[in-house]
């Protein structure tokens, strides 16, 4: 994958589209925070898992950046979003079969497949084209409650809270639509979110992106752009991800963490002395990135259904 180029010390030159996507994500994130600062919802007060040894310094020039899919939340946000849109009859069973297959692959492999992510992106763009941004924001709130809230990793949530308690800003950085990412960040009491920016004119989606999917090198560009705008010192910042695709972003900061890492990221983290956190339970769950309590039988049944639907389309 493209992220492999980041295994060398030298920085790979970013493409113009990656830079554009990163800058657009940073601008959208800061605008969202500014517009909603007074109305920001705080996370419910509840007992949170703590890591006593976790080092967080109260530093105005430090911030934390968290990948979303399989780092903060089990599964991929864009697939859960697709399920919610299907429930509301935004599309039919054929598109649902595609989402089911992509989600099954993501959960089995425990990695982000660029081809599947691209297909999911194209599907969502075609589905939301012509709809108002405000409409999708309202629906996104409902979808979070239906499919996402119960999939938040408690351990990762505690890490984010440690940064917040130290007075630092905490940002999600994800390939998911920035609107969806912003909802999740607000529900978790985080500062804001950097996400893929879909073009809208007059508050209506055009079906096109600004730049490209915020994935891989584009995430690094978004973090870099936000750091400049916020006056952050990246050597004092932290970043968290499960995927080797995010090595560019992790390599930017002074405190990179591999959370629920895939095999390539785990290997890279060990070679470079990065810290590891794994909140999955059981040997099987550690391999595929799902909670052990979900049950192998349930996963197998869902995967078999997805494969059957996939074959039927051939």
C-alpha positions in Angstrom: 0.0 0.0 0.0 1.0 3.6 -0.3 1.7 3.9 3.4 4.6 1.6 3.0 6.7 4.4 1.6 6.5 6.0 5.0 8.5 3.3 6.6 11.7 5.1 5.5 12.9 8.2 7.4 12.4 10.6 4.4 9.0 12.2 3.9 7.2 11.3 0.7 6.0 14.4 -1.2 2.3 14.8 -0.8 0.1 15.0 -3.9 -1.8 18.2 -4.6 -5.1 16.3 -3.9 -3.8 15.1 -0.6 -2.8 18.6 0.4 -6.2 20.0 -0.7 -8.1 17.3 1.2 -6.0 17.9 4.3 -6.4 21.7 4.2 -10.1 21.4 3.5 -10.5 19.0 6.5 -8.6 21.3 8.8 -10.6 24.4 7.7 -13.9 22.5 8.1 -12.9 21.2 11.6 -11.9 24.6 12.9 -15.0 26.2 11.4 -17.2 23.6 13.0 -15.6 24.1 16.5 -15.9 27.9 16.2 -19.6 27.8 15.2 -20.6 25.3 17.9 -18.2 26.2 20.7 -20.9 27.6 23.0 -23.3 24.8 22.3 -20.8 21.9 22.6 -22.4 19.0 24.4 -20.3 17.5 27.1 -19.9 13.8 27.5 -22.1 12.2 30.2 -20.5 12.0 33.6 -19.7 8.3 34.2 -17.0 6.1 35.5 -14.1 6.0 33.0 -11.3 3.6 32.6 -8.0 5.2 33.6 -4.4 4.3 33.0 -2.4 5.7 35.9 0.8 5.5 34.1 -0.4 7.4 31.0 1.8 10.5 30.6 -0.1 13.6 29.6 1.5 17.0 30.1 -0.7 20.1 30.5 0.7 21.9 27.5 -1.1 24.5 25.3 1.1 23.6 22.3 0.1 19.9 22.6 -3.0 18.2 21.3 -4.1 14.6 20.5 -5.2 13.1 17.2 -7.3 10.0 17.1 -8.1 7.8 14.1 -11.8 6.7 14.3 -12.4 3.3 12.7 -11.2 0.4 14.9 -9.3 2.9 17.1 -12.1 4.8 18.8 -14.9 2.7 17.4 -15.4 -0.9 16.4 -15.9 -1.2 12.7 -16.0 1.6 10.1 -18.2 4.7 10.6 -19.1 5.0 6.9 -20.5 1.5 6.8 -22.7 2.1 9.9 -23.8 5.4 8.4 -24.8 3.4 5.2 -26.9 1.0 7.3 -28.7 4.0 8.8 -29.4 5.5 5.4 -30.8 2.1 4.2 -33.1 2.0 7.1 -34.4 5.4 6.0 -34.9 4.1 2.4 -32.1 6.3 0.9 -31.2 3.3 -1.2 -32.1 -0.4 -1.9 -31.0 -3.9 -1.2 -28.3 -4.0 -3.8 -26.4 -1.1 -2.2 -27.0 -2.7 1.2 -25.4 -5.9 0.0 -22.3 -3.9 -1.0 -22.1 -2.2 2.4 -22.6 -5.6 4.2 -19.7 -7.2 2.2 -17.4 -4.3 2.8 -18.1 -4.3 6.6 -17.7 -8.1 6.8 -14.3 -7.8 5.1 -13.2 -4.9 7.3 -14.1 -6.9 10.5 -12.5 -10.1 9.3 -9.3 -8.6 8.0 -9.0 -6.0 10.7 -7.5 -3.6 8.2 -8.7 -0.8 5.9 -8.8 -2.0 2.3 -8.3 1.0 0.0 -10.5 -0.5 -2.7 -13.4 -1.1 -0.3 -13.0 2.3 1.3 -13.1 3.9 -2.2 -16.3 1.9 -3.1 -17.9 2.9 0.1 -17.0 6.6 -0.5 -18.5 6.5 -4.0 -21.6 4.8 -2.8 -22.2 7.4 -0.1 -21.5 10.3 -2.4 -24.0 9.1 -4.9 -26.6 8.5 -2.2 -26.4 11.9 -0.6 -26.2 13.9 -3.8 -29.0 16.4 -3.9 -29.7 16.1 -0.2 -29.3 19.0 2.2 -26.4 19.0 4.6 -28.7 19.9 7.5 -30.9 16.8 6.7 -27.9 14.5 6.9 -26.6 16.0 10.1 -30.0 15.4 11.8 -30.0 11.8 10.5 -26.4 11.3 11.5 -27.3 12.1 15.1 -29.9 9.3 15.0 -27.6 6.9 13.4 -24.9 7.5 16.1 -27.4 6.4 18.7 -28.6 3.4 16.7 -25.3 1.9 15.5 -22.2 3.7 16.9 -22.6 4.6 20.6 -22.3 1.1 21.8 -19.2 0.4 19.7 -16.9 3.0 21.3 -13.8 1.4 22.8 -13.8 2.3 26.5 -10.0 2.2 26.7 -9.5 4.6 23.8 -12.2 6.9 25.2 -10.2 7.0 28.5 -7.0 8.0 26.6 -8.8 10.8 25.0 -10.3 12.0 28.3 -6.8 12.0 29.8 -5.8 14.6 27.2 -8.9 16.6 27.8 -8.4 16.5 31.6 -4.9 17.9 31.0 -6.4 20.9 29.1 -5.4 19.7 25.7 -7.6 19.7 22.5 -8.5 16.3 21.1 -9.4 15.8 17.4 -10.7 12.8 15.5 -9.0 12.3 12.2 -10.9 10.0 9.8 -11.8 9.2 6.2 -15.5 9.3 7.3 -17.5 12.3 6.2 -16.6 15.3 8.3 -20.3 15.7 9.3 -20.4 12.2 10.7 -17.0 12.6 12.4 -18.1 15.9 14.0 -21.2 14.3 15.5 -19.1 11.5 17.0 -16.6 14.0 18.4 -19.3 16.1 19.9 -21.1 13.1 21.5 -17.7 12.1 23.1 -17.0 15.5 24.3 -14.0 16.0 22.1 -12.8 19.2 20.5 -13.7 18.5 16.9 -13.0 16.3 13.9 -11.0 16.3 10.7 -12.8 14.2 8.0 -13.5 13.9 4.3 -15.1 17.0 3.0 -17.9 16.6 0.5 -18.7 19.6 -1.7 -21.9 21.4 -1.1 -23.4 24.4 -2.8 -26.1 26.3 -1.1 -26.2 23.7 1.6 -26.9 20.9 -0.9 -24.4 18.1 -1.6 -23.1 18.0 -5.2 -21.8 14.4 -5.1 -18.2 15.5 -5.4 -15.3 15.7 -2.9 -13.1 18.6 -2.0 -9.7 17.1 -2.8 -9.8 13.4 -2.0 -10.7 10.9 0.7 -9.0 11.8 4.0 -6.9 8.7 4.1 -3.3 7.8 4.5 -1.1 10.8 3.5 -4.1 13.1 3.4 -4.6 12.6 7.1 -1.0 13.7 7.8 -1.6 16.8 5.7 -4.8 17.6 7.6 -3.0 17.3 11.0 -0.1 19.4 9.7 -2.4 22.1 8.5 -4.4 22.2 11.7 -1.2 22.3 13.8 -0.1 25.4 11.8 -3.5 27.1 12.3 -3.6 26.2 16.0 0.0 27.0 16.8 0.8 23.5 17.9 4.2 21.9 18.3 3.8 18.4 16.7 6.8 17.1 18.6 4.7 17.6 21.8 1.5 16.1 20.3 0.2 12.6 20.4 -1.5 10.5 17.7 -3.4 7.2 17.9 -4.3 4.7 15.2 -4.9 1.0 14.5 -3.7 0.9 10.9 -0.4 1.0 9.1 -2.2 3.3 6.6 -1.8 6.0 9.3 1.9 5.7 9.7 2.3 9.1 7.9 0.1 10.7 10.6 1.7 8.8 13.5 5.2 9.7 12.2 4.4 13.5 12.5 4.0 13.6 16.2 6.4 13.1 19.1 4.1 10.6 20.9 2.7 8.0 18.5 0.5 5.2 19.8 -0.6 2.0 18.1 -4.1 1.1 19.4 -5.6 -2.2 18.5 -3.0 -2.4 15.8 -3.0 -4.4 12.6 0.0 -6.7 12.0 2.1 -4.2 10.0 1.5 -1.4 12.4 2.4 -3.6 15.4 5.6 -4.6 13.7 6.5 -1.0 12.8 5.6 0.3 16.3 7.9 -2.3 17.9 10.7 -1.5 15.6 10.4 2.3 16.3 9.7 2.1 20.0 6.1 3.3 19.8 3.7 2.6 22.6 1.0 -0.1 22.1 -2.5 -0.3 23.5 -4.8 -3.2 22.7 -8.4 -3.1 24.0 -9.6 -6.2 22.1 -10.2 -9.3 24.2 -9.5 -12.9 23.3 -7.1 -14.3 20.7 -9.8 -14.4 17.9 -10.9 -10.9 18.6 -7.2 -9.7 18.6 -6.9 -11.0 15.1 -10.0 -9.7 13.5 -10.7 -6.6 15.6 -14.1 -7.5 17.1 -15.2 -7.9 20.7 -15.0 -11.5 21.8 -18.5 -11.2 23.3 -19.9 -10.7 19.8 -19.6 -14.4 19.2 -17.8 -16.2 16.4 -21.1 -17.8 15.3 -22.8 -14.4 14.8 -19.9 -13.1 12.8 -19.7 -16.2 10.7 -23.5 -16.0 9.9 -23.2 -12.3 8.9 -20.2 -13.0 6.8 -21.8 -15.9 5.0 -24.9 -13.8 4.3 -22.7 -11.0 2.9 -20.7 -13.5 0.7 -24.0 -15.0 -0.6 -25.3 -11.6 -1.5 -22.0 -10.7 -3.2 -22.1 -13.9 -5.3 -25.7 -13.4 -6.3 -24.8 -10.1 -7.9 -22.2 -11.8 -10.2 
